Amino acid sequence: MSDTTPYLGIPGEKSRALLARRQQFVARGVSATMNVFAARAEGAVIEDVDGNRYIDFAGGIGTMNVGHSRPEVVQAIIEQAAKFTHTCFSVMMYEPYVELAERITRLAPGNFPKKAIFFNSGAEAVENAVKIARYATGRPAVIVFDNGFHGRTLLTMSMTAKVKPYKYRFGPYAPEVYRAPFPYPYRMNMTPTQAADACIAELRRMFVGEVAPDQVAALVVEPVQGEGGFMPAPPGFLKMLKALCEEHGILFVADEIQTGFCRTGQMFAVNHDGVEPDLMIIAKSMGAGMPISGVVGRAEVMDAPPPGTLGGTYSGNPVACAAALAVLDIYEREDLAERSRQIGRIAMARFAEFQKQYPIIGDVRGQGGMLAMEIVKDRETKEPDAQAVSDILAAAHQRGLLLINAGMYGNVIRILVPLNVTDEQLNRGLDILEDTLASVAKTIATTVSSAD
Ligand SMILES: Cc1ncc(COP(=O)(O)O)c(C=O)c1O
């Protein structure tokens, strides 16, 4: 497939027809960034039903690190589906589940015996990590962070920070969830180190003012906050959290759902800080889009809940396990962590140029290939500009670049491009982004000056 078609005039006829059917039959609660429908995808390019092509800077929200439609993954899915698609692991077991557990436990950080268990979605894995931690410790409370995102089920929605759209009118929420601040140097007007120290001090205060540490089962943290706006934990922060957990017998749980599998330039983002989580939650890029997630961690913690307490009908489905095994082969064969670091270097250099040129860019940040820019109305006040981000996204889509947003205020543009993107596609995507930024910044400048 070639890469893009300029000024697409989307949605095309076929997408418009599907949109009408979608509006009639699909509940509006499930939203979509783009109003076009996918027909096929390969590597870092998606083609819609009208034949328009997009360089994919969203990667299925961080699911496609190995790239779309990898032949090895497709083949593994076909082969397993032809053998059998389901028995339910809790009824009759199958080898791909066991093999995946073996390989994931070897891959997860930590020089200690580990075990793994598999589920379908990220949220389901987060729920189960909390269940395991509660059973293992006999404690009820969970600590999470400002700007955190952990899913849309009752417990994970309660753990998630953003009110609208995730929580509003969906209460009452699950109890015993306590929220600590997460370092956000840009908005805290601090250096990363100062922000990290301030957050640790506040967590210590919470142990006096809000929840006794001996009642806390787990602290669940995203090493780079995803949905919240791509804030990487400052160097040393995760280590300090881990030390605090150890001091109080709290389990350190890393939510690596968006950061895992080479996205940040390491196999897992906790590797940057050399932290070994007691439990790690994985999903997204482990299955290249097949619904599979998991919890992996210390064997004695994982084995605390007795037989029958964990699982689910489809959990660790054999076709999804086969896909995940093929994905792991790719991670072993190709140095996608290094590729992620390269992507980070290329994109960050361009982001820095953009920031010099366009005052609407308040901050650029990221780790490896997990990159973002924060858009503001004014660099001094840092007032978020979600409208400008919507305009940038829409204009980029028309130019053949698939972009998505993030952030508490919806004013962050995030990049999760498949890591097998070619340099040419990456640079072309960045050119489109620049072109889009220029046109939206110009419109904003014109509107402001005509209002003066
Ligand atoms: C860090 C993190 N945790 C949990 C989830 C929830 O995963 P899922 O949407 O598969 O339930 C997500 C999804 O974006 C995520 O990024």
The ligand as an SDF file (V2000), in Angstrom:
LIG
                    3D

 16 16  0  0  0  0  0  0  0  0999 V2000
   -3.1630    2.2840   31.3370 C   0  0  0  0  0  0  0  0  0  0  0  0
   -4.4650    1.6420   30.9640 C   0  0  0  0  0  0  0  0  0  0  0  0
   -5.0760    0.8620   31.8410 N   0  0  0  0  0  0  0  0  0  0  0  0
   -6.2400    0.2490   31.5440 C   0  0  0  0  0  0  0  0  0  0  0  0
   -6.8580    0.4350   30.3220 C   0  0  0  0  0  0  0  0  0  0  0  0
   -8.1510   -0.2460   30.0180 C   0  0  0  0  0  0  0  0  0  0  0  0
   -7.9830   -1.2030   29.0310 O   0  0  0  0  0  0  0  0  0  0  0  0
   -9.2330   -1.7470   28.1860 P   0  0  0  0  0  0  0  0  0  0  0  0
   -9.7460   -0.5890   27.3830 O   0  0  0  0  0  0  0  0  0  0  0  0
   -8.6710   -2.8500   27.3500 O   0  0  0  0  0  0  0  0  0  0  0  0
  -10.2360   -2.2240   29.1710 O   0  0  0  0  0  0  0  0  0  0  0  0
   -6.2440    1.2600   29.3740 C   0  0  0  0  0  0  0  0  0  0  0  0
   -6.8920    1.5090   28.0730 C   0  0  0  0  0  0  0  0  0  0  0  0
   -6.6270    2.4790   27.3920 O   0  0  0  0  0  0  0  0  0  0  0  0
   -5.0210    1.8930   29.7040 C   0  0  0  0  0  0  0  0  0  0  0  0
   -4.3880    2.6820   28.8270 O   0  0  0  0  0  0  0  0  0  0  0  0
  1  2  1  0
  2  3  1  0
  2 15  2  0
  3  4  2  0
  4  5  1  0
  5  6  1  0
  5 12  2  0
  6  7  1  0
  7  8  1  0
  8  9  2  0
  8 10  1  0
  8 11  1  0
 12 13  1  0
 12 15  1  0
 13 14  2  0
 15 16  1  0
M  END
$$$$
